[in-house]
């Protein structure tokens, strides 16, 4: 299934997709939910537009059966440093997360970044997401030892229900 570059007209649908996969009761249909420790929305169209505008090389890629079909998934890529690109917001519709689309999207995003000159992909994962961390490890990602603070107090990221959250940074050579 091909990845397409998102257009500004896609941002509302992408925000809906991401919020449904990470937060609220709908997210519990899949295995990527954060609903047990973060409430509220994960993103909105304005935040997505700001993220894309902040770096002209950043790309929001969407997965569809074809260019005019409904969204199945999305992923954000942006250059980080020293040949690394940051990959975030890897999302598959909760009701179809058993179709292995996430691994296909991850491979497609890695290939896209490599085509843009990346030599590594960097991700950050909330430390309590053991299943997700293991999923990335099976795909060649390894913890770097670096951590990042959780953005407590940022309503655009959500409303954490625990005080101990942080991100672990993982990387993979591509």
N, C-alpha and C positions, 0 to 999 in steps of 0.2 A: 504494500500500500504506500502510495507516495506521500511525502511531506510537502506542503505548499507554504510559501511565505504568507503570513497573515496580512490582511489589509485592514485599514482603519474601520471599515464597516463590520469586521469580524470581532472587534474588541468586546462588545456587550455579550455576545454569545460565548466568547472565550472566558470572560469573567464569570458568567453563569456556570459554565462547565467546571472551572477550577473550584468555585465555591461549592458546587454540588459534590465534587470528588473528595474534598478535604473537610468540610464542615457540615454540621446538621445531620438530621436523620437519614437523608438520601445517601450521604457518604458512607453509611454503614452497610450499604449494598455491596460495596467493594472492600478491599483490604487496605486502602491507603488513607483511611479516615484519621483526622486529628481531633475529632469531636470530643474525645475523652479528656483532652487537656487544653484545647483552645476552642473558644466559641467565636461567634461573629463571622464576618466575612473574611475571606483570604485575600481578595483583591477586588478591584472595580475597574471599569473601562478607563477612567481618568488616570488611575495609577499605572495601568498598562501603557497608556499613551505617554505618560511622563517617563517611564522606564525606557521606552523605545526612543524618545526624543533626546534623552540624556546621553545616548551613545549611538551615533549614526551607523555603527557596525553591528549593533545588537539586532537580533532577529527573533521574532516570535513565529514559530513554525506550527502548522496545524496538520492533523491527520484527517483525511477524508477518503472515502472510497473513490471519489473523483472530484474534480475542482468545484462542482456545483452541489455536491452531496453534503448532508449535515456533518457537523463536527463529531469526530470520534475521540480526538485527543489533541494535546498541544504540548509545546516545550519552548522554553526561552533560552537563548544562547547570547552571550556577549563576551568580548575579549576581556581578559583579566590582566595578566602580566606574564612576562617571560615565556611566551608561547602557550600559555594556558588560556583556555576559554572557560567561563563559568556556565554551567548548565543548571537551570532551575525550572521549577513549575512543571515538571514532567507529569502530565495528567492524562488519564484515560477515563472515559465515562464509567461511573461506578457499576452500571448494569452489564458491562461487557469486559470487565477487568480479567475475566478468565480466558480471554482469547489470545493472550500473549502479545497484545499490541504494544504494551509498554517496552518490552525488550526490542521489538522492531523499531519503535520510535527512538529509543536510546541509540541503537546502531545507526539509524538514519541521521540523528543529530550529531553523533560523533563523526560520521563521514562528512557531513556538511561543514563542521568546524575544521576538520582536517583540510578540506578543500579551501578554506579561508586562511590556512597557514598555521593552524593550531597543532601543537605537539602533545598537549595534555588537556584533559577535561577535569575541571574542579567542580565539586558539588559540596553542599552543606546540608546535613540532615540533623533534625532534632534528636538528641541523644537517647530519648526514650523509645525511638522507633526501631527496636531490635530487628523486627522482621524486614523492614525496608533496608536497613544497613546490611543485613545478610544478603538481600536481593542484589544490592549493588556490589557487594564483595564477590558474589558468584559471577558477576559480569566484569571482574577485573579491577574494581576500585579498591583502594586501601586507605585506611586512616592515615593522615599526615602527622597526627599529634597536635595539630592546631585546633583551637576551638574559637567560636564566635559567640558573643552574648546574644540572648534572645531579646528582640526589640520590645521589651515591656514598655507600656505607655504609648505605643504607636497604634491608634485605632484602625489604621489601614491594614495592619497585619492580623488583627484579631484580639480577642480577649482571653488571655491565658487564665487557666483555673488552677495552676500550680506555680510555685515560686522557684523551682529548681531547673527550669528549662535553659538549655544552651544548644548550640549547634556543634557538631563535629565536622571537620573538613576532610574530605576524601578526594583522591585524585587517581587518574588512570592515564597512562601513556597511550597515545593513539598513533 
